[in-house]
Amino acid sequence: MTFETWLLFLVVSIAPVVSPGPGVLFALTNSLRYGVRTTIMIGLVNAAGIAVLGLAVGLGLGAVMRASGTAFVILKVVGAIYLIWLGIKIWRDRSAFLVDAGRHAGPPPMGRLTTQALAISLTNPKAVVAIAALFPPFLDASQPATQQVVILTVTYGVLCELNHVVIAFGGGWLRSFLTSPRRARWLRRITGGAFVGFGSLLAVSSRP
């Protein structure tokens, strides 16, 4: 995998990572209720779960791609359609990004939050489909799949944790920003448009 391929994957992965989903909403909730430290620590657990999920999904994709070029095309088209569909869905979903400010809670129940973080990451359908959609165009079938999958998975996991860090430090700002229907609407449209754009980019990409 070339540095340029990795860099493109990094850019394309940003939209799925920051888009509304179980992990993002969980981080928002922790930030608003428990503060920076707890959100970052639980984010590490969530990112580790995403990494395990990414390895499982990615290695399976690598085996499929080595066996069939047609499978690559099918996965690419399905992934592109999913990203475009998700972009349209986010654009039209008036509740996306709009959260209830709520109230500050008591001491964080770390055991329960850790269990929830693992469950959310390992059973997250958005993460499964996003990884399945993103990985194929960046896997070179002529090179060992394991190394490439590890690189992509670690990159995606680190992005997820960085997203948790940003959410953690932005808790106070997010409280006012995301409870504004007008601002949430523009953020929703920008994110939805980005998904459609990235889906279109994947649709026209060629096999490495």
MDTraj code that builds the backbone (N, CA, C; nanometers):
import mdtraj as md
import numpy as np

residues = "MET THR PHE GLU THR TRP LEU LEU PHE LEU VAL VAL SER ILE ALA PRO VAL VAL SER PRO GLY PRO GLY VAL LEU PHE ALA LEU THR ASN SER LEU ARG TYR GLY VAL ARG THR THR ILE MET ILE GLY LEU VAL ASN ALA ALA GLY ILE ALA VAL LEU GLY LEU ALA VAL GLY LEU GLY LEU GLY ALA VAL MET ARG ALA SER GLY THR ALA PHE VAL ILE LEU LYS VAL VAL GLY ALA ILE TYR LEU ILE TRP LEU GLY ILE LYS ILE TRP ARG ASP ARG SER ALA PHE LEU VAL ASP ALA GLY ARG HIS ALA GLY PRO PRO PRO MET GLY ARG LEU THR THR GLN ALA LEU ALA ILE SER LEU THR ASN PRO LYS ALA VAL VAL ALA ILE ALA ALA LEU PHE PRO PRO PHE LEU ASP ALA SER GLN PRO ALA THR GLN GLN VAL VAL ILE LEU THR VAL THR TYR GLY VAL LEU CYS GLU LEU ASN HIS VAL VAL ILE ALA PHE GLY GLY GLY TRP LEU ARG SER PHE LEU THR SER PRO ARG ARG ALA ARG TRP LEU ARG ARG ILE THR GLY GLY ALA PHE VAL GLY PHE GLY SER LEU LEU ALA VAL SER SER ARG PRO".split()
xyz = np.array([
    [0.0848, -0.1195, 0.0000],
    [0.0000, 0.0000, 0.0000],
    [0.0884, 0.1246, 0.0000],
    [0.0641, 0.2135, -0.0949],
    [0.1421, 0.3353, -0.1027],
    [0.0944, 0.4384, -0.0012],
    [0.1792, 0.5379, 0.0241],
    [0.1422, 0.6442, 0.1172],
    [0.0230, 0.7220, 0.0636],
    [0.0170, 0.7419, -0.0680],
    [-0.0938, 0.8155, -0.1279],
    [-0.2256, 0.7419, -0.1077],
    [-0.2218, 0.6077, -0.1222],
    [-0.3431, 0.5272, -0.1011],
    [-0.3897, 0.5388, 0.0436],
    [-0.2937, 0.5301, 0.1371],
    [-0.3285, 0.5422, 0.2788],
    [-0.3857, 0.6807, 0.3093],
    [-0.3255, 0.7830, 0.2519],
    [-0.3715, 0.9198, 0.2771],
    [-0.5132, 0.9397, 0.2249],
    [-0.5436, 0.8842, 0.1085],
    [-0.6789, 0.8931, 0.0543],
    [-0.7772, 0.8200, 0.1446],
    [-0.7376, 0.7033, 0.1950],
    [-0.8234, 0.6299, 0.2885],
    [-0.8492, 0.7133, 0.4136],
    [-0.7455, 0.7790, 0.4619],
    [-0.7585, 0.8636, 0.5812],
    [-0.8639, 0.9718, 0.5595],
    [-0.8584, 1.0371, 0.4450],
    [-0.9522, 1.1466, 0.4148],
    [-1.0941, 1.0929, 0.3986],
    [-1.1075, 0.9833, 0.3230],
    [-1.2398, 0.9271, 0.2964],
    [-1.3051, 0.8746, 0.4247],
    [-1.2237, 0.8294, 0.5204],
    [-1.2774, 0.7691, 0.6424],
    [-1.3331, 0.8710, 0.7411],
    [-1.2994, 0.9973, 0.7242],
    [-1.3400, 1.0989, 0.8223],
    [-1.4920, 1.1087, 0.8328],
    [-1.5596, 1.1114, 0.7189],
    [-1.7059, 1.1279, 0.7213],
    [-1.7763, 1.0130, 0.7939],
    [-1.7441, 0.8851, 0.7643],
    [-1.8089, 0.7779, 0.8404],
    [-1.7786, 0.7831, 0.9896],
    [-1.6571, 0.8219, 1.0249],
    [-1.6188, 0.8256, 1.1658],
    [-1.6999, 0.9290, 1.2441],
    [-1.7190, 1.0476, 1.1852],
    [-1.7867, 1.1560, 1.2585],
    [-1.9377, 1.1561, 1.2382],
    [-1.9882, 1.0699, 1.1497],
    [-2.1316, 1.0699, 1.1220],
    [-2.2112, 1.0163, 1.2400],
    [-2.3393, 1.0535, 1.2508],
    [-2.4221, 1.0045, 1.3612],
    [-2.4303, 0.8530, 1.3616],
    [-2.4098, 0.7954, 1.4750],
    [-2.4161, 0.6512, 1.4913],
    [-2.4081, 0.6177, 1.6389],
    [-2.4164, 0.4900, 1.6744],
    [-2.4137, 0.4520, 1.8154],
    [-2.2905, 0.5025, 1.8900],
    [-2.1709, 0.4893, 1.8272],
    [-2.0481, 0.5315, 1.8935],
    [-2.0414, 0.6807, 1.9159],
    [-2.0787, 0.7575, 1.8148],
    [-2.0752, 0.9033, 1.8254],
    [-2.1765, 0.9530, 1.9287],
    [-2.2965, 0.8989, 1.9238],
    [-2.3985, 0.9400, 2.0196],
    [-2.3594, 0.8995, 2.1618],
    [-2.2926, 0.7849, 2.1767],
    [-2.2445, 0.7406, 2.3075],
    [-2.1396, 0.8383, 2.3606],
    [-2.0488, 0.8808, 2.2731],
    [-1.9457, 0.9771, 2.3132],
    [-2.0080, 1.1114, 2.3511],
    [-2.1060, 1.1561, 2.2741],
    [-2.1746, 1.2819, 2.3054],
    [-2.2409, 1.2745, 2.4432],
    [-2.3065, 1.1630, 2.4683],
    [-2.3734, 1.1450, 2.5967],
    [-2.2728, 1.1472, 2.7119],
    [-2.1615, 1.0750, 2.6952],
    [-2.0596, 1.0721, 2.8004],
    [-1.9974, 1.2092, 2.8223],
    [-1.9756, 1.2826, 2.7123],
    [-1.9166, 1.4152, 2.7242],
    [-2.0072, 1.5104, 2.8009],
    [-2.1344, 1.5064, 2.7692],
    [-2.2288, 1.5965, 2.8345],
    [-2.2550, 1.5563, 2.9793],
    [-2.2441, 1.4278, 3.0103],
    [-2.2778, 1.3807, 3.1450],
    [-2.1574, 1.3672, 3.2372],
    [-2.0436, 1.3161, 3.1833],
    [-1.9333, 1.2780, 3.2703],
    [-1.8040, 1.3545, 3.2472],
    [-1.7946, 1.4317, 3.1404],
    [-1.6766, 1.5141, 3.1203],
    [-1.5685, 1.4522, 3.0329],
    [-1.4544, 1.5231, 3.0276],
    [-1.3465, 1.4927, 2.9324],
    [-1.2797, 1.3586, 2.9613],
    [-1.2335, 1.3372, 3.0846],
    [-1.1529, 1.2189, 3.1164],
    [-1.2283, 1.0900, 3.0885],
    [-1.3509, 1.0821, 3.1337],
    [-1.4290, 0.9601, 3.1141],
    [-1.4553, 0.9343, 2.9662],
    [-1.4882, 1.0400, 2.8920],
    [-1.5172, 1.0246, 2.7492],
    [-1.3963, 0.9713, 2.6735],
    [-1.2767, 1.0217, 2.7061],
    [-1.1549, 0.9769, 2.6388],
    [-1.1226, 0.8323, 2.6745],
    [-1.1343, 0.7966, 2.8042],
    [-1.1032, 0.6605, 2.8468],
    [-1.1995, 0.5593, 2.7859],
    [-1.3273, 0.5909, 2.7869],
    [-1.4256, 0.5001, 2.7284],
    [-1.4106, 0.4976, 2.5763],
    [-1.3655, 0.6086, 2.5189],
    [-1.3389, 0.6130, 2.3755],
    [-1.2300, 0.5163, 2.3346],
    [-1.1285, 0.4980, 2.4208],
    [-1.0225, 0.4012, 2.3928],
    [-1.0782, 0.2596, 2.3858],
    [-1.1709, 0.2287, 2.4746],
    [-1.2351, 0.0963, 2.4730],
    [-1.3153, 0.0786, 2.3444],
    [-1.3897, 0.1825, 2.3079],
    [-1.4690, 0.1775, 2.1848],
    [-1.3795, 0.1603, 2.0623],
    [-1.2678, 0.2343, 2.0577],
    [-1.1762, 0.2253, 1.9438],
    [-1.1125, 0.0869, 1.9355],
    [-1.0811, 0.0265, 2.0506],
    [-1.0244, -0.1084, 2.0514],
    [-1.1248, -0.2094, 1.9959],
    [-1.2506, -0.1929, 2.0338],
    [-1.3542, -0.2804, 1.9797],
    [-1.3697, -0.2651, 1.8300],
    [-1.3637, -0.1400, 1.7831],
    [-1.3721, -0.1138, 1.6393],
    [-1.2541, -0.1784, 1.5663],
    [-1.1348, -0.1750, 1.6291],
    [-1.0166, -0.2361, 1.5671],
    [-1.0346, -0.3869, 1.5523],
    [-1.0868, -0.4514, 1.6561],
    [-1.1119, -0.5956, 1.6482],
    [-1.2134, -0.6252, 1.5378],
    [-1.3181, -0.5454, 1.5342],
    [-1.4207, -0.5626, 1.4308],
    [-1.3615, -0.5409, 1.2924],
    [-1.2767, -0.4386, 1.2793],
    [-1.2144, -0.4084, 1.1506],
    [-1.1253, -0.5199, 1.1013],
    [-1.0495, -0.5823, 1.1925],
    [-0.9634, -0.6940, 1.1536],
    [-1.0458, -0.8113, 1.1028],
    [-1.1537, -0.8408, 1.1737],
    [-1.2383, -0.9534, 1.1328],
    [-1.3009, -0.9290, 0.9967],
    [-1.3582, -0.8119, 0.9787],
    [-1.4239, -0.7797, 0.8517],
    [-1.3211, -0.7654, 0.7403],
    [-1.2116, -0.6959, 0.7693],
    [-1.1103, -0.6690, 0.6673],
    [-1.0411, -0.7934, 0.6162],
    [-1.0042, -0.8845, 0.7058],
    [-0.9370, -1.0070, 0.6619],
    [-1.0303, -1.0934, 0.5791],
    [-1.1569, -1.0934, 0.6142],
    [-1.2548, -1.1658, 0.5332],
    [-1.2650, -1.1075, 0.3943],
    [-1.2620, -0.9743, 0.3852],
    [-1.2675, -0.9082, 0.2548],
    [-1.1432, -0.9384, 0.1726],
    [-1.0265, -0.9421, 0.2402],
    [-0.9030, -0.9715, 0.1679],
    [-0.9073, -1.1082, 0.1023],
    [-0.9606, -1.2061, 0.1725],
    [-0.9713, -1.3408, 0.1165],
    [-1.0657, -1.3434, -0.0030],
    [-1.1764, -1.2717, 0.0077],
    [-1.2737, -1.2669, -0.1019],
    [-1.2124, -1.2013, -0.2246],
    [-1.1397, -1.0931, -0.2046],
    [-1.0806, -1.0207, -0.3178],
    [-0.9750, -1.1029, -0.3890],
    [-0.8976, -1.1797, -0.3132],
    [-0.7962, -1.2640, -0.3773],
    [-0.8608, -1.3718, -0.4626],
    [-0.9794, -1.4162, -0.4211],
    [-1.0455, -1.5258, -0.4907],
    [-1.1206, -1.4801, -0.6150],
    [-1.1708, -1.3559, -0.6143],
    [-1.2580, -1.3144, -0.7238],
    [-1.2527, -1.1639, -0.7484],
    [-1.2215, -1.1289, -0.8741],
    [-1.2267, -0.9879, -0.9122],
    [-1.3697, -0.9382, -0.9188],
    [-1.4628, -1.0265, -0.9538],
    [-1.6046, -0.9886, -0.9580],
    [-1.6539, -0.9516, -0.8190],
    [-1.6048, -1.0232, -0.7177],
    [-1.6455, -0.9937, -0.5799],
    [-1.6028, -0.8527, -0.5410],
    [-1.4846, -0.8113, -0.5868],
    [-1.4386, -0.6757, -0.5585],
    [-1.5348, -0.5730, -0.6160],
    [-1.5750, -0.5932, -0.7403],
    [-1.6661, -0.4988, -0.8052],
    [-1.7993, -0.4929, -0.7306],
    [-1.8497, -0.6098, -0.6929],
    [-1.9779, -0.6151, -0.6215],
    [-1.9680, -0.5411, -0.4884],
    [-1.8605, -0.5692, -0.4125],
    [-1.8425, -0.5043, -0.2833],
    [-1.8276, -0.3535, -0.2990],
    [-1.7548, -0.3124, -0.4024],
    [-1.7342, -0.1705, -0.4248],
    [-1.8657, -0.1007, -0.4568],
    [-1.9444, -0.1593, -0.5444],
    [-2.0720, -0.0994, -0.5836],
    [-2.1688, -0.0954, -0.4655],
    [-2.1761, -0.2080, -0.3920],
    [-2.2649, -0.2119, -0.2754],
    [-2.2218, -0.1088, -0.1721],
    [-2.0917, -0.0981, -0.1484],
    [-2.0416, -0.0004, -0.0526],
    [-2.0712, 0.1420, -0.0950],
    [-2.0524, 0.1707, -0.2236],
    [-2.0797, 0.3046, -0.2741],
    [-2.2271, 0.3395, -0.2606],
    [-2.3138, 0.2439, -0.2949],
    [-2.4579, 0.2657, -0.2822],
    [-2.4954, 0.2917, -0.1368],
    [-2.4339, 0.2153, -0.0459],
    [-2.4632, 0.2341, 0.0963],
    [-2.4238, 0.3746, 0.1419],
    [-2.3038, 0.4189, 0.1057],
    [-2.2580, 0.5507, 0.1492],
    [-2.3480, 0.6613, 0.0932],
    [-2.3877, 0.6479, -0.0321],
    [-2.4769, 0.7477, -0.0920],
    [-2.6124, 0.7448, -0.0225],
    [-2.6645, 0.6239, 0.0027],
    [-2.7929, 0.6108, 0.0731],
    [-2.7852, 0.6713, 0.2128],
    [-2.6737, 0.6439, 0.2825],
    [-2.6583, 0.6971, 0.4171],
    [-2.6500, 0.8494, 0.4149],
    [-2.5811, 0.9049, 0.3134],
    [-2.5742, 1.0500, 0.3005],
    [-2.7119, 1.1121, 0.2822],
    [-2.7930, 1.0515, 0.1954],
    [-2.9297, 1.1015, 0.1735],
    [-3.0119, 1.0878, 0.3017],
    [-2.9929, 0.9755, 0.3729],
    [-3.0664, 0.9510, 0.4962],
    [-3.0316, 1.0567, 0.6017],
    [-2.9032, 1.0848, 0.6173],
    [-2.8602, 1.1859, 0.7142],
    [-2.9138, 1.3234, 0.6754],
    [-2.9094, 1.3553, 0.5458],
    [-2.9588, 1.4847, 0.4966],
    [-3.1055, 1.5037, 0.5335],
    [-3.1831, 1.3949, 0.5228],
    [-3.3277, 1.4056, 0.5449],
    [-3.3695, 1.3846, 0.6903],
    [-3.2803, 1.3279, 0.7713],
    [-3.3154, 1.2973, 0.9102],
    [-3.3022, 1.4226, 0.9964],
    [-3.4117, 1.4802, 1.0350],
    [-3.4106, 1.6054, 1.1106],
    [-3.3587, 1.5888, 1.2530],
    [-3.3503, 1.4660, 1.3013],
    [-3.3010, 1.4430, 1.4373],
    [-3.1503, 1.4179, 1.4416],
    [-3.0879, 1.3995, 1.3246],
    [-2.9443, 1.3727, 1.3203],
    [-2.8661, 1.4909, 1.3763],
    [-2.7721, 1.4639, 1.4651],
    [-2.6858, 1.5615, 1.5308],
    [-2.7570, 1.6466, 1.6346],
    [-2.8889, 1.6443, 1.6388],
    [-2.9626, 1.7252, 1.7356],
    [-2.9776, 1.6433, 1.8631],
    [-2.9131, 1.6870, 1.9704],
    [-2.9139, 1.6100, 2.0948],
    [-2.9754, 1.6908, 2.2072],
    [-3.0218, 1.6169, 2.3089],
    [-3.0760, 1.6782, 2.4290],
    [-2.9615, 1.7106, 2.5230],
    [-2.9532, 1.8351, 2.5639],
    [-2.8423, 1.8762, 2.6498],
    [-2.8393, 1.7981, 2.7798],
    [-2.9548, 1.7676, 2.8341],
    [-2.9625, 1.6884, 2.9560],
    [-2.9019, 1.7599, 3.0753],
    [-2.8670, 1.6823, 3.1773],
    [-2.8075, 1.7375, 3.2976],
    [-2.6823, 1.6592, 3.3332],
    [-2.5937, 1.7266, 3.4043],
    [-2.4690, 1.6606, 3.4442],
    [-2.4991, 1.5508, 3.5458],
    [-2.4448, 1.4315, 3.5205],
    [-2.4730, 1.3179, 3.6074],
    [-2.3710, 1.3095, 3.7209],
    [-2.3859, 1.2082, 3.8072],
    [-2.2943, 1.1876, 3.9179],
    [-2.1680, 1.1182, 3.8711],
    [-2.0969, 1.0509, 3.9641],
    [-1.9734, 0.9804, 3.9289],
    [-1.9970, 0.8788, 3.8172],
    [-1.9057, 0.8718, 3.7215],
    [-1.9265, 0.7800, 3.6078],
    [-1.9156, 0.6336, 3.6484],
    [-2.0104, 0.5510, 3.6092],
    [-2.0031, 0.4058, 3.6355],
    [-1.9124, 0.3399, 3.5321],
    [-1.7822, 0.3369, 3.5593],
    [-1.6848, 0.2952, 3.4594],
    [-1.7064, 0.1524, 3.4102],
    [-1.7421, 0.0615, 3.5010],
    [-1.7645, -0.0764, 3.4596],
    [-1.8766, -0.0877, 3.3581],
    [-1.9868, -0.0227, 3.3881],
    [-2.1021, -0.0285, 3.2965],
    [-2.0703, 0.0416, 3.1651],
    [-2.0007, 0.1557, 3.1726],
    [-1.9670, 0.2286, 3.0508],
    [-1.8706, 0.1492, 2.9627],
    [-1.7762, 0.0788, 3.0254],
    [-1.6817, -0.0041, 2.9492],
    [-1.7543, -0.1164, 2.8768],
    [-1.8451, -0.1811, 2.9465],
    [-1.9234, -0.2887, 2.8852],
    [-2.0072, -0.2352, 2.7694],
    [-2.0680, -0.1203, 2.7901],
    [-2.1492, -0.0596, 2.6848],
    [-2.0631, -0.0228, 2.5640],
    [-1.9430, 0.0308, 2.5893],
    [-1.8540, 0.0702, 2.4798],
    [-1.8155, -0.0496, 2.3940],
    [-1.7817, -0.1617, 2.4586],
    [-1.7461, -0.2827, 2.3843],
    [-1.8654, -0.3366, 2.3066],
    [-1.9806, -0.3381, 2.3708],
    [-2.1005, -0.3893, 2.3038],
    [-2.1359, -0.3032, 2.1830],
    [-2.1256, -0.1717, 2.1986],
    [-2.1595, -0.0807, 2.0894],
    [-2.0636, -0.0989, 1.9719],
    [-1.9340, -0.1119, 2.0017],
    [-1.8356, -0.1220, 1.8937],
    [-1.8409, -0.2567, 1.8225],
    [-1.8571, -0.3646, 1.8985],
    [-1.8531, -0.4993, 1.8396],
    [-1.9831, -0.5379, 1.7697],
    [-2.0910, -0.4683, 1.8005],
    [-2.2205, -0.5015, 1.7384],
    [-2.2748, -0.3837, 1.6580],
    [-2.1852, -0.2929, 1.6208],
    [-2.2260, -0.1708, 1.5520],
    [-2.2455, -0.1972, 1.4026],
    [-2.3686, -0.2046, 1.3532],
    [-2.3901, -0.2323, 1.2106],
    [-2.3341, -0.1226, 1.1207],
    [-2.3369, 0.0005, 1.1692],
    [-2.2810, 0.1106, 1.0905],
    [-2.1324, 0.0894, 1.0683],
    [-2.0599, 0.0466, 1.1732],
    [-1.9163, 0.0241, 1.1600],
    [-1.8875, -0.0927, 1.0669],
    [-1.9642, -0.1996, 1.0792],
    [-1.9439, -0.3176, 0.9930],
    [-1.9583, -0.2801, 0.8461],
    [-2.0683, -0.2123, 0.8146],
    [-2.0947, -0.1784, 0.6745],
    [-1.9977, -0.0711, 0.6259],
    [-1.9624, 0.0241, 0.7132],
    [-1.8688, 0.1283, 0.6732],
    [-1.7323, 0.0687, 0.6409],
    [-1.6851, -0.0225, 0.7254],
    [-1.5564, -0.0885, 0.7002],
    [-1.5632, -0.1725, 0.5727],
    [-1.6738, -0.2456, 0.5573],
    [-1.6909, -0.3281, 0.4371],
    [-1.6977, -0.2427, 0.3120],
    [-1.7489, -0.1204, 0.3257],
    [-1.7591, -0.0314, 0.2104],
    [-1.6272, 0.0384, 0.1805],
    [-1.5513, 0.0714, 0.2843],
    [-1.4306, 0.1518, 0.2666],
    [-1.3073, 0.0704, 0.2294],
    [-1.2930, -0.0492, 0.2856],
    [-1.1678, -0.1225, 0.2692],
    [-1.1387, -0.1702, 0.1265],
    [-1.2373, -0.2283, 0.0537],
    [-1.2041, -0.2904, -0.0760],
    [-1.1285, -0.2027, -0.1751],
    [-1.1667, -0.0749, -0.1955],
    [-1.0938, 0.0039, -0.2951],
    [-0.9482, 0.0313, -0.2578],
    [-0.9112, 0.0093, -0.1311],
    [-0.7762, 0.0431, -0.0868],
    [-0.6897, -0.0800, -0.0603],
    [-0.7444, -0.1983, -0.0852],
    [-0.6685, -0.3218, -0.0682],
    [-0.6109, -0.3652, -0.2025],
    [-0.4799, -0.3814, -0.2059],
    [-0.4120, -0.4274, -0.3272],
    [-0.4065, -0.5800, -0.3236],
    [-0.4797, -0.6438, -0.4161],
    [-0.4878, -0.7901, -0.4171],
    [-0.3539, -0.8562, -0.4479],
    [-0.2576, -0.7817, -0.5028],
    [-0.1269, -0.8381, -0.5355],
    [-0.0318, -0.8378, -0.4160],
    [-0.0723, -0.7790, -0.3061],
    [0.0101, -0.7716, -0.1864],
    [-0.0583, -0.8467, -0.0721],
    [0.0194, -0.8860, 0.0302],
    [-0.0397, -0.9572, 0.1446],
    [-0.1517, -0.8757, 0.2081],
    [-0.2649, -0.9398, 0.2296],
    [-0.3821, -0.8687, 0.2806],
    [-0.3684, -0.8305, 0.4276],
    [-0.3037, -0.9173, 0.5058],
    [-0.2998, -0.8957, 0.6505],
    [-0.2381, -0.7615, 0.6876],
    [-0.1211, -0.7319, 0.6299],
    [-0.0542, -0.6061, 0.6612],
    [-0.1395, -0.4860, 0.6228],
    [-0.2018, -0.4920, 0.5056],
    [-0.2848, -0.3815, 0.4602],
    [-0.4060, -0.3623, 0.5508],
    [-0.4701, -0.4733, 0.5882],
    [-0.5878, -0.4662, 0.6748],
    [-0.5516, -0.4086, 0.8110],
    [-0.4361, -0.4493, 0.8649],
    [-0.3921, -0.3957, 0.9939],
    [-0.3724, -0.2444, 0.9849],
    [-0.3097, -0.1984, 0.8772],
    [-0.2862, -0.0547, 0.8603],
    [-0.4180, 0.0212, 0.8523],
    [-0.5113, -0.0278, 0.7706],
    [-0.6405, 0.0384, 0.7556],
    [-0.7202, 0.0344, 0.8856],
    [-0.7141, -0.0803, 0.9544],
    [-0.7896, -0.0952, 1.0782],
    [-0.7368, -0.0034, 1.1877],
    [-0.6056, 0.0005, 1.2036],
    [-0.5461, 0.0892, 1.3047],
    [-0.5779, 0.2346, 1.2723],
    [-0.5696, 0.2702, 1.1453],
    [-0.6018, 0.4073, 1.1044],
    [-0.7449, 0.4419, 1.1393],
    [-0.8368, 0.3524, 1.1080],
    [-0.9784, 0.3772, 1.1356],
    [-1.0036, 0.3848, 1.2861],
    [-0.9393, 0.2946, 1.3629],
    [-0.9554, 0.2970, 1.5076],
    [-0.9017, 0.4244, 1.5704],
    [-0.7859, 0.4701, 1.5229],
    [-0.7282, 0.5949, 1.5749],
    [-0.8189, 0.7135, 1.5429],
    [-0.8760, 0.7155, 1.4230],
    [-0.9692, 0.8223, 1.3878],
    [-1.0901, 0.8221, 1.4804],
    [-1.1394, 0.7036, 1.5133],
    [-1.2537, 0.6938, 1.6052],
    [-1.2177, 0.7512, 1.7421],
    [-1.0973, 0.7175, 1.7920],
    [-1.0557, 0.7702, 1.9223],
    [-1.0354, 0.9220, 1.9168],
    [-0.9755, 0.9719, 1.8103],
    [-0.9581, 1.1171, 1.7963],
    [-1.0930, 1.1881, 1.7939],
    [-1.1911, 1.1232, 1.7317],
    [-1.3255, 1.1809, 1.7298],
    [-1.3817, 1.1894, 1.8719],
    [-1.3571, 1.0850, 1.9528],
    [-1.4002, 1.0870, 2.0923],
    [-1.3282, 1.1982, 2.1703],
    [-1.1994, 1.2180, 2.1407],
    [-1.1234, 1.3226, 2.2091],
    [-1.1799, 1.4612, 2.1759],
    [-1.2084, 1.4831, 2.0476],
    [-1.2656, 1.6116, 2.0059],
    [-1.4002, 1.6343, 2.0738],
    [-1.4829, 1.5300, 2.0748],
    [-1.6141, 1.5403, 2.1395],
    [-1.5978, 1.5664, 2.2889],
    [-1.4988, 1.5002, 2.3504],
    [-1.4765, 1.5162, 2.4947],
    [-1.4426, 1.6608, 2.5301],
    [-1.3482, 1.7186, 2.4570],
    [-1.3069, 1.8562, 2.4875],
    [-1.4082, 1.9597, 2.4388],
    [-1.4944, 1.9169, 2.3477],
    [-1.5947, 2.0100, 2.2962],
    [-1.7301, 1.9950, 2.3603],
    [-1.7357, 1.9272, 2.4764],
    [-1.8641, 1.8999, 2.5400],
    [-1.9471, 2.0243, 2.5660],
    [-1.8843, 2.1267, 2.6247],
    [-1.9588, 2.2493, 2.6542],
    [-2.0055, 2.3197, 2.5290],
    [-1.9167, 2.3250, 2.4294],
    [-1.9534, 2.3903, 2.3037],
    [-2.0601, 2.3104, 2.2310],
    [-2.0448, 2.1761, 2.2334],
    [-2.1433, 2.0911, 2.1673],
    [-2.2806, 2.1043, 2.2313],
    [-2.2822, 2.1268, 2.3620],
    [-2.4090, 2.1410, 2.4325],
    [-2.4940, 2.2520, 2.3703],
    [-2.4297, 2.3652, 2.3396],
    [-2.5045, 2.4761, 2.2811],
    [-2.5206, 2.4619, 2.1303],
    [-2.4173, 2.4061, 2.0645],
    [-2.4204, 2.3973, 1.9186],
    [-2.5224, 2.2959, 1.8698],
    [-2.5199, 2.1765, 1.9254],
    [-2.6027, 2.0675, 1.8744],
    [-2.7471, 2.0729, 1.9235],
    [-2.7755, 2.1612, 2.0182],
    [-2.9149, 2.1776, 2.0599],
    [-2.9834, 2.2889, 1.9816],
    [-2.9112, 2.3481, 1.8878],
    [-2.9691, 2.4491, 1.8000],
    [-3.0177, 2.3810, 1.6719],
    [-3.1476, 2.3789, 1.6452],
    [-3.1995, 2.3131, 1.5245],
    [-3.1371, 2.3670, 1.3963],
    [-3.1142, 2.4967, 1.3901],
    [-3.0601, 2.5567, 1.2680],
    [-2.9174, 2.5085, 1.2421],
    [-2.8322, 2.5072, 1.3445],
    [-2.6939, 2.4619, 1.3276],
    [-2.6878, 2.3117, 1.3009],
    [-2.7692, 2.2373, 1.3727],
    [-2.7722, 2.0928, 1.3503],
    [-2.8160, 2.0619, 1.2073],
    [-2.9079, 2.1422, 1.1532],
    [-2.9559, 2.1201, 1.0166],
    [-2.8432, 2.1405, 0.9162],
    [-2.7623, 2.2464, 0.9325],
    [-2.6524, 2.2711, 0.8396],
    [-2.5435, 2.1641, 0.8530],
    [-2.5149, 2.1221, 0.9757],
    [-2.4159, 2.0168, 0.9952],
    [-2.4639, 1.8868, 0.9323],
    [-2.5935, 1.8607, 0.9445],
    [-2.6528, 1.7411, 0.8845],
    [-2.6380, 1.7451, 0.7328],
    [-2.6641, 1.8585, 0.6724],
    [-2.6557, 1.8700, 0.5269],
    [-2.5122, 1.8580, 0.4766],
    [-2.4187, 1.9170, 0.5501],
    [-2.2783, 1.9076, 0.5101],
    [-2.2301, 1.7628, 0.5181],
    [-2.2648, 1.6952, 0.6295],
    [-2.2245, 1.5554, 0.6462],
    [-2.2907, 1.4663, 0.5418],
    [-2.4204, 1.4864, 0.5198],
    [-2.4903, 1.4073, 0.4190],
    [-2.4312, 1.4264, 0.2805],
    [-2.3993, 1.5509, 0.2462],
    [-2.3375, 1.5790, 0.1168],
    [-2.2009, 1.5144, 0.1038],
    [-2.1250, 1.5124, 0.2148],
    [-1.9934, 1.4486, 0.2123],
    [-2.0052, 1.2993, 0.1871],
    [-2.1053, 1.2352, 0.2476],
    [-2.1274, 1.0925, 0.2264],
    [-2.1591, 1.0635, 0.0800],
    [-2.2455, 1.1440, 0.0214],
    [-2.2805, 1.1240, -0.1190],
    [-2.1562, 1.1403, -0.2063],
    [-2.0741, 1.2398, -0.1750],
    [-1.9523, 1.2621, -0.2517],
    [-1.8544, 1.1477, -0.2396],
    [-1.8333, 1.0977, -0.1171],
    [-1.7406, 0.9877, -0.0975],
    [-1.7942, 0.8593, -0.1602],
    [-1.9252, 0.8392, -0.1534],
    [-1.9839, 0.7224, -0.2173],
    [-1.9631, 0.7253, -0.3676],
    [-1.9801, 0.8426, -0.4268],
    [-1.9582, 0.8580, -0.5699],
    [-1.8115, 0.8330, -0.6061],
    [-1.7202, 0.8784, -0.5190],
    [-1.5772, 0.8580, -0.5426],
    [-1.5429, 0.7090, -0.5410],
    [-1.6005, 0.6364, -0.4453],
    [-1.5752, 0.4933, -0.4381],
    [-1.6329, 0.4206, -0.5592],
    [-1.7476, 0.4690, -0.6081],
    [-1.8137, 0.4029, -0.7202],
    [-1.7284, 0.4048, -0.8466],
    [-1.6515, 0.5122, -0.8660],
    [-1.5726, 0.5251, -0.9884],
    [-1.4270, 0.4826, -0.9676],
    [-1.3940, 0.4371, -0.8461],
    [-1.2547, 0.3978, -0.8200],
    [-1.2248, 0.2661, -0.8920],
    [-1.0982, 0.2465, -0.9246],
    [-1.0568, 0.1237, -0.9922],
    [-0.9832, 0.0346, -0.8923],
    [-0.9718, -0.0913, -0.9297],
    [-0.9028, -0.1872, -0.8412],
    [-0.7547, -0.1546, -0.8375],
    [-0.6947, -0.1527, -0.7135],
    [-0.5516, -0.1219, -0.7041],
    [-0.4663, -0.2198, -0.7837],
])
top = md.Topology()
chain = top.add_chain()
for i, resn in enumerate(residues, 1):
    res = top.add_residue(resn, chain, resSeq=i)
    for name in ("N", "CA", "C"):
        top.add_atom(name, md.element.get_by_symbol(name[0]), res)
traj = md.Trajectory(xyz[None], top)
